[in-house]
Amino acid sequence: MAKTILISGATGLVGQRLAAHFLSKGHIVHALSRKKRPSTPHMRFFTWDLKTSQADPEAFKNISCFIHLAGASIGDKRWTKKRKKQIIQSRIKGLQLAFAMFQKQNAFPKQVIGASAIGYYGNNDFTTKFKESYVSKATDFSSEVCQNWEAETHIFTPHSLVSLIRIGVVLDRNKGALPKLVMPVKYYLAQPLGNGQQPISWIHIKDLIRLIDHVCTRQLEGCYNAVSDQVLSQKEFTQTTARVLSRPFWPIPVPKSILKLILGEQSELVLKGQRVCNEKIKESGFSFQYSTLHDALQNILITGSNNS
């Protein structure tokens, strides 16, 4: 049965592919955008403005599921005080505006799916394999963003089934973290960053789209980690990338001091990480198409089959 699904951030890395996926299954997609964009009969764009707290009310009518992906990128710009505030507020204000619009028409979606990230668990423990039941006490910025984002999503709890998806490092050929990770390897500069032991919990873009659909279709409630089976250290991740691209790996590490000088506080994104467990989503009946990094990178970088 066709549903009408509302997506914020529908023009981003995940949102574009998710919208296309739902359209291919015969659903209607409403997309929230800061700019006016041309619509089709089944893909309708609606404007919203977080600065003025204004949105087209038509976007929020007859929605079965609201998927909130919108938010300023955490990795694109240096973390100044202004940028940090923007990163948090862009996520929270989007939820608040959507809630207000649903409240005005006194009709809430049956399900709200909020994107979060595995940064929720903090960046200081490389030994624990985190499950969804873990209550984070981390104080680093990445965790602060996720904790605030998730807490605000629960404003919908009295009215809608709320699901939270903690997303790992998304592997996509053209966008996100992977092009940045691959670039030095392509130029024969594959090296450990810092001590190279920081864990990377990742997921192929195709599996992420399938996982979000799985949570939506089965109306799963609660938190779910969106990471594949294989957690690798940064050194192992880079070595695997080098093998797939037939490039050498140099064991000489890039010193932490250099990365901190270049990136500032944002260096925690490459010098720290999380070991994350995916048992809960698999127990719900979901299976990963790409369980090893080698297979995922082979698909994305070599065969070029990167569409969802």
N, C-alpha and C positions, 0 to 999 in steps of 0.2 A: 504494500500500500504506500502510495506516494506521501511524503511528508514535506512540510515547508520548514527549512532549516535556516536559521539566522547565523551568519558568521561575521565576527569582527576580525579585522586583520586579514581579510580575504584576498588581498593583493600581495601578501608576504610569502615567504618560502613555503610554509606549511599550508596557509590559507588557499593559495592558488590551486595546489594539487588536491586539497580536500574538497574544494568547490567542484572541480572537474570530476572527481570521484563520485560525489553525490549526484551530480547531473547525469553521469553515465548510468546510474541506478534508477533514474526516472524521478528523482526528487526535485523539488523547487528550491532554489537557493536565493535568499536575501542577503546581500552583502553590504556592510557598513563601510563607507569610505569618506575620507576628508574632502575628496574632489568629486565633481560630477563625472560620471562615466556612463557610456552607452549600455543599455540593458537589452536583454533578449527575453523572449516569453518565459523562459525558465530560470534565467539568471538576472536578477533585478538588483541594481545598485541604488543605494540610498545614502544621502549625505548625513554626516553628523559632525559636530564641532564641540570638542571637549572644553575649549576655552570659554565658549558662551553657554555651554550645557544645552545645546539645541540639537534636535535630531528629527528626521522625517518620521512622523508617527506611523506612516504606512508600512515602514520596515518591520514593525513589531506586531503586526496583525496576523493571527492564526498560525503562530509559531509553535512547532512541536518540540524543537530543540534549539537552544541558543549555545553556540560555541564561541567562547571568548579567547581570541588569540592575540588581540591587538596590544601593542606596547612598544615603547622606544627600545631599540636594540641595545643590549647590554655590552656588546663587544665592539661597536663601530667607532665610538669616540672616547677620548680620555675622561676619566671619572673626576670631573670637577664637582664642586658642591652643587652647582646649577644643574649639571648633567645627571647627577645622582637623584636629585629631586624630580627631574623630568622622567627618569626611568620608572620610579615608583608611582608618581602621580598619573602617568599615562595609562597604567594598568588599572589603578583604583578608580580614577574618574570615569573610565569607560564602563566599568561595572556599575558605578553609581548612576550614570546617565541611563544605561539600559534598564536598570531596576526602576528608575523613576518613570520611564516611558511605558513599561509594562504595567506599573502601578496605576498610571493615569487611565489606562483602558480596562483596568480591573480584570486582566486576563494574563496569567503567567504561563510560560512554556512548561511542558511536562518535565523536561530535563534541561539542566544547565551544565555544560562541560567547560571547566576552566582549565586553561593551560597553566602549568607551573613548570618547574625545572628541578633537576636533581641537585642543583645548588642549594636547595632547601636543607639538605643534610649537613651543610657546612663543609669546610675544606681542610680540616686539621687531622682527620682520622683515616689513615690509609689501610687499616687492617679490618675494621668492621665492614661487613657487607650489609648495607642498610635495607631494611624492610619498611613498608609503608607505615607500620605501627610506631616507628621511632618518632619521638617528639623532639624536634630540634631545639637545642639550646645555643646554637651557633650565633655568633655576633658579627661575622664578616658580612660584607655588603651583599654578596650574591644570595646568602641565606636570608638576609633582611628583606630583600626584594620578594623572594618567594613566600616568606611567612606573611608579609603584608598582603600579597596577592591572593593567597589562599584564604586568609581570614576574611577578606572583603567578599570573596565569592560566596561565602556562607550567608550573606544577606538574603540570598534567594531560598535558603533552607526551609523557611515556613511555607513556601509556596511551590517549590519545585524540587525534584530529585537532583541533588548536586553531586557531580563527579569531578575529581581533580586528577589531571594527568601530569606526572612529574617526568619531564622529557629529558633524555640524555643528549649527548652530542649528536646532532642530526647530520647524517652523511648524504650530501647532495652534490652533484657534479658542478653546478654553477653558483650556488649560493650557500650562505652559512659558514660554518667553521672549516669544512673540508678543503675548499680552494686555498685557504690560508695555510692549512697544514701540508698540503701537497706542493705548494709553490717551491719551498726550499729543496724538497726532494727532487723535483723536476730539474732544478739548477745544480744538482750534484752536491747539495749542502744538507743532506740528511744527518742530523745530529741529535743527541739527547739535549733536552732543555733542563737546566739545573741538574739534579741527580738522575733525572729520567725515570724515577720510580713512581711519580704521581699517576694514579689510575685514571683511565678513560673509559667511561661507560657510554656506549654509543648505540645508535639505531639507524638502520637504513630508512630513507625517506618513504619507501614503499611500505615497509612494515609499520611505520608510524601512522600513515594514512589508514591502513587496514586496522590498526589498533584503535584509533579514534572511532572509526566506523563500528567496530566491535562493541565498544563501550556504549555508543549511541543506539545501535540496533538491539542490544540485549538490555539496555537501560540499567547498566551497572552503576551502583552508587558507591561513593567513597573514593579513596585515593588509589591510584595505580601507577607503578613505575613503568615508564616506556623506555626500556633499554634491552638490548639483545643479550644472549647468553654469555658471550665472551667478554670479560673485562680484562683489558691489557694495560700495562704500564705505558707511559708516554714513549719510552725507549722501544718497547715491543711494537707499539702502534707505528712508529716511524720506520722500524726495521721491516715490518710487513708491507708498508706502503712502498718502501724502496724495492722490495722483492717484486711486487706487482708491476712496478714501473721499470724494472730492470736498471736500477740505479744503485750506486755504492752507498753503504752506510758507514759514517765516520764515528768512531766511539768517543771522540773528543767532545765533551759537553760544552754547551753555551752557558757561561757562568750566570748564576742567579743575579749577581750584582749588575750585570749588563742588561738583563731583561727588566729589572726593577728600574734602572736608570731610563730605559726607553719607554716603558709602559706605566711606570708609577704603580699605584695601588692595583691597577687593572692587571698587573702581572700575575695576580692570583689565579686568573683564568687559565694560564698555561703552566704555572708552577705547582698548582694544587689540583685536587680532584676528589672523586668519590667512587667507592666500590658499591654498586647498587644491585639489589636482588630483583628478579622479575617473576618469581614463583607465583605471586598472587594473580597476575593477569593470565598466566598459563593455566592455572587451576580453574579459571573461568571458561576455558575452552579455546583460548587463543594460541595459535602456533606461529612461530617466526619463520619467514621464508629465508632470511639471511641470519644465520646463527654464528658464523665466523667472519672475522674482519676480512680475511683473504677473499672469501666468496663475495662479500659486499663490495669491496674495492674492485674486484675483477669485473663485477657487473657494472659499476658506476664509471670506472676509469677506462676500462679496456673495451667491453662490448658496447658501452654507451647507452645501455638500456636503463634510462633513469626516469622514465615517465611512470606515473602511478596509474 
